Amino acid sequence: MKRGLIPFAAAFLFLSSAFAGPLSNKVASYRISAGLVPAQRTVVAREVLLWKNTSRLPVNEILIHLYPNAFRDSRSTYACEGKIAITPARAGASS
């Protein structure tokens, strides 16, 4: 009898997670297009950010935090905030 419960439990968990939906409401979406300009050693980019105010109050401003040079080294703001471990390989150092 216990053997029959294992496949049933596995199927139940799979199906319940498949139909559970997202863990949170999607209130923002991002569309980013970027291109490298090697001669100028720059990246040209454009971003479209769509955000839905889910509160009942109007919003007068939205603060956006950018991370320029996020992967520069282990001392970048992005790395110091603990978002990711910046290794020399990730920072583009040659071995």
LOBAPA-472784 format. One record per residue: z negated, y negated, x of N, C-alpha, C in turn. Coordinates in steps of 0.001 Angstrom, whole numbers, plus 500000, padded with zeros to 6 digits. Layout:
+--------+--------+--------+--------+--------+--------+--------+--------+--------+
|    n.z |    n.y |    n.x |   ca.z |   ca.y |   ca.x |    c.z |    c.y |    c.x |
+--------+--------+--------+--------+--------+--------+--------+--------+--------+
|      Z |      Y |      X |      Z |      Y |      X |      Z |      Y |      X |
...
+--------+--------+--------+--------+--------+--------+--------+--------+--------+
***
This chain:
+--------+--------+--------+--------+--------+--------+--------+--------+--------+
|    n.z |    n.y |    n.x |   ca.z |   ca.y |   ca.x |    c.z |    c.y |    c.x |
+--------+--------+--------+--------+--------+--------+--------+--------+--------+
| 500000 | 501194 | 500818 | 500000 | 500000 | 500000 | 500000 | 498743 | 500861 |
| 499247 | 498729 | 501964 | 499209 | 497554 | 502829 | 500560 | 497297 | 503478 |
| 501320 | 498346 | 503765 | 502641 | 498169 | 504362 | 503567 | 497394 | 503434 |
| 503438 | 497611 | 502146 | 504279 | 496904 | 501183 | 503911 | 495441 | 501046 |
| 502685 | 495099 | 501372 | 502252 | 493700 | 501255 | 502804 | 492821 | 502370 |
| 503011 | 493379 | 503536 | 503482 | 492583 | 504675 | 504869 | 492002 | 504411 |
| 505870 | 492810 | 504017 | 507173 | 492204 | 503727 | 507111 | 491223 | 502559 |
| 506293 | 491521 | 501566 | 506151 | 490614 | 500428 | 505557 | 489280 | 500880 |
| 504505 | 489343 | 501702 | 503856 | 488118 | 502192 | 504818 | 487309 | 503050 |
| 505588 | 487981 | 503905 | 506553 | 487277 | 504751 | 507622 | 486605 | 503902 |
| 508118 | 487303 | 502892 | 509135 | 486720 | 502004 | 508553 | 485546 | 501229 |
| 507324 | 485665 | 500774 | 506677 | 484583 | 500032 | 506534 | 483342 | 500908 |
| 506065 | 483521 | 502148 | 505900 | 482377 | 503045 | 507233 | 481716 | 503353 |
| 508265 | 482527 | 503580 | 509586 | 481978 | 503876 | 510116 | 481179 | 502690 |
| 510052 | 481777 | 501502 | 510583 | 481100 | 500319 | 509770 | 479869 | 499936 |
| 508460 | 479943 | 500078 | 507643 | 478778 | 499713 | 507890 | 477626 | 500671 |
| 508112 | 477902 | 501955 | 508395 | 476816 | 502890 | 509802 | 476279 | 502689 |
| 510728 | 477122 | 502266 | 512105 | 476674 | 502054 | 512217 | 475736 | 500863 |
| 511359 | 475906 | 499862 | 511434 | 475080 | 498662 | 510333 | 474024 | 498595 |
| 509520 | 473921 | 499623 | 508402 | 472984 | 499603 | 508856 | 471541 | 499713 |
| 509998 | 471297 | 500308 | 510478 | 469935 | 500476 | 509924 | 469310 | 501746 |
| 510227 | 468040 | 501978 | 509771 | 467372 | 503198 | 508262 | 467166 | 503189 |
| 507693 | 467057 | 504377 | 506258 | 466844 | 504499 | 505860 | 465423 | 504104 |
| 506790 | 464490 | 504189 | 506508 | 463120 | 503782 | 507775 | 462521 | 503178 |
| 507599 | 461459 | 502418 | 508753 | 460769 | 501846 | 509518 | 460056 | 502946 |
| 510818 | 460128 | 502880 | 511634 | 459433 | 503868 | 511787 | 457983 | 503421 |
| 511192 | 457079 | 504172 | 511262 | 455669 | 503822 | 512138 | 454891 | 504800 |
| 512592 | 455549 | 505855 | 513432 | 454865 | 506841 | 514545 | 455792 | 507296 |
| 515678 | 455183 | 507589 | 516773 | 455928 | 508213 | 517408 | 455017 | 509263 |
| 517938 | 455630 | 510290 | 518501 | 454898 | 511415 | 519913 | 455386 | 511676 |
| 520810 | 454453 | 511944 | 522160 | 454782 | 512392 | 522374 | 454008 | 513681 |
| 522574 | 454730 | 514762 | 522716 | 454097 | 516073 | 524049 | 454510 | 516674 |
| 524807 | 453514 | 517112 | 526022 | 453803 | 517876 | 525878 | 453094 | 519214 |
| 526254 | 453777 | 520269 | 526077 | 453211 | 521608 | 527227 | 453641 | 522502 |
| 527517 | 452815 | 523458 | 528567 | 453125 | 524427 | 528178 | 452629 | 525807 |
| 528523 | 453387 | 526803 | 528232 | 453050 | 528192 | 529351 | 452183 | 528755 |
| 528954 | 451120 | 529459 | 529912 | 450253 | 530152 | 529617 | 450413 | 531646 |
| 530258 | 451408 | 532296 | 529916 | 451724 | 533686 | 530106 | 450549 | 534651 |
| 531147 | 449772 | 534468 | 531402 | 448661 | 535393 | 530263 | 447646 | 535393 |
| 529616 | 447481 | 534262 | 528508 | 446526 | 534158 | 527139 | 447205 | 534225 |
| 527157 | 448527 | 534309 | 525928 | 449327 | 534342 | 525031 | 448986 | 533156 |
| 525644 | 448934 | 531979 | 524913 | 448607 | 530753 | 525299 | 449554 | 529630 |
| 524510 | 449497 | 528584 | 524797 | 450206 | 527352 | 524921 | 449158 | 526255 |
| 525996 | 449238 | 525509 | 526190 | 448354 | 524371 | 525878 | 449187 | 523132 |
| 525008 | 448660 | 522282 | 524569 | 449458 | 521135 | 524411 | 448601 | 519887 |
| 524478 | 449287 | 518765 | 524234 | 448665 | 517469 | 523406 | 449650 | 516655 |
| 522402 | 449133 | 515963 | 521555 | 449979 | 515133 | 521455 | 449382 | 513735 |
| 521557 | 450249 | 512747 | 521324 | 449853 | 511364 | 520081 | 450605 | 510911 |
| 519083 | 449852 | 510490 | 517825 | 450423 | 510037 | 517677 | 450118 | 508553 |
| 517543 | 451170 | 507771 | 517275 | 451017 | 506339 | 515845 | 451437 | 506096 |
| 515085 | 450577 | 505420 | 513680 | 450853 | 505159 | 513374 | 450556 | 503702 |
| 512623 | 451437 | 503073 | 512256 | 451273 | 501673 | 510778 | 450914 | 501588 |
| 510474 | 449794 | 500965 | 509091 | 449384 | 500747 | 508542 | 450196 | 499575 |
| 507608 | 451080 | 499858 | 507063 | 451942 | 498809 | 505784 | 451375 | 498193 |
| 505355 | 450212 | 498665 | 504165 | 449602 | 498078 | 504569 | 448697 | 496911 |
| 503585 | 448227 | 496193 | 503853 | 447314 | 495071 | 503889 | 445858 | 495526 |
| 503566 | 445616 | 496791 | 503518 | 444255 | 497319 | 504770 | 443941 | 498122 |
| 505250 | 442709 | 498075 | 506405 | 442344 | 498888 | 506022 | 442309 | 500371 |
| 506997 | 442548 | 501205 | 506793 | 442521 | 502651 | 507577 | 441342 | 503204 |
| 506895 | 440489 | 503955 | 507532 | 439303 | 504521 | 508131 | 439535 | 505898 |
| 507629 | 440535 | 506598 | 508148 | 440817 | 507931 | 507962 | 442288 | 508260 |
| 508791 | 442758 | 509163 | 508705 | 444132 | 509653 | 508645 | 444051 | 511174 |
| 507668 | 444689 | 511766 | 507551 | 444711 | 513221 | 508222 | 445965 | 513755 |
| 509073 | 445782 | 514725 | 509795 | 446902 | 515333 | 509462 | 446912 | 516817 |
| 509032 | 448057 | 517299 | 508675 | 448208 | 518712 | 509820 | 448904 | 519437 |
| 510414 | 448217 | 520387 | 511482 | 448793 | 521208 | 510893 | 449259 | 522530 |
| 511497 | 450251 | 523110 | 511040 | 450787 | 524378 | 512143 | 450656 | 525432 |
| 512382 | 449441 | 525963 | 513390 | 449331 | 527015 | 512935 | 450090 | 528263 |
| 513844 | 450760 | 528884 | 513558 | 451554 | 530085 | 512456 | 452581 | 529850 |
| 512452 | 453188 | 528676 | 511395 | 454130 | 528307 | 511266 | 455283 | 529296 |
| 512360 | 455711 | 529878 | 512332 | 456869 | 530763 | 512429 | 456476 | 532234 |
| 512154 | 455195 | 532524 | 512264 | 454686 | 533892 | 511403 | 455489 | 534860 |
| 510128 | 455608 | 534558 | 509195 | 456361 | 535403 | 507915 | 456601 | 534611 |
| 506907 | 457139 | 535263 | 505666 | 457474 | 534562 | 504817 | 456253 | 534233 |
| 505240 | 455051 | 534661 | 504476 | 453835 | 534375 | 505097 | 452994 | 533259 |
| 506172 | 453484 | 532633 | 506782 | 452724 | 531542 | 505826 | 452680 | 530350 |
| 506012 | 451696 | 529484 | 505160 | 451573 | 528299 | 505192 | 452851 | 527479 |
| 506381 | 453413 | 527315 | 506563 | 454633 | 526524 | 505729 | 455771 | 527104 |
| 505781 | 455925 | 528418 | 505025 | 457000 | 529066 | 503529 | 456731 | 528999 |
| 503120 | 455479 | 529193 | 501692 | 455143 | 529180 | 501078 | 455330 | 527804 |
| 501862 | 455185 | 526751 | 501350 | 455401 | 525406 | 501244 | 456882 | 525071 |
| 501662 | 457735 | 526000 | 501517 | 459170 | 525800 | 502597 | 459784 | 524935 |
| 503716 | 459089 | 524742 | 504784 | 459615 | 523899 | 505461 | 460817 | 524556 |
| 505566 | 460773 | 525878 | 506260 | 461844 | 526592 | 505837 | 461803 | 528059 |
| 505833 | 462930 | 528706 | 505552 | 462970 | 530138 | 506848 | 462658 | 530883 |
| 506824 | 461591 | 531669 | 508013 | 461200 | 532427 | 507929 | 461836 | 533802 |
| 508795 | 462779 | 534036 | 508866 | 463439 | 535335 | 509974 | 462781 | 536140 |
| 509998 | 462959 | 537462 | 511104 | 462390 | 538239 | 512476 | 462839 | 537741 |
| 512572 | 464100 | 537292 | 513847 | 464596 | 536788 | 514261 | 463837 | 535523 |
| 513309 | 463590 | 534621 | 513610 | 462841 | 533410 | 513956 | 461384 | 533710 |
| 513369 | 460844 | 534771 | 513623 | 459456 | 535148 | 514938 | 459318 | 535899 |
| 515603 | 460437 | 536152 | 516916 | 460391 | 536796 | 516886 | 460483 | 538302 |
| 515739 | 460831 | 538878 | 515640 | 460978 | 540329 | 516400 | 462207 | 540773 |
| 517104 | 462078 | 541879 | 517820 | 463246 | 542400 | 516877 | 464078 | 543238 |
| 517101 | 465385 | 543216 | 516188 | 466275 | 543929 | 516559 | 466440 | 545367 |
+--------+--------+--------+--------+--------+--------+--------+--------+--------+
***
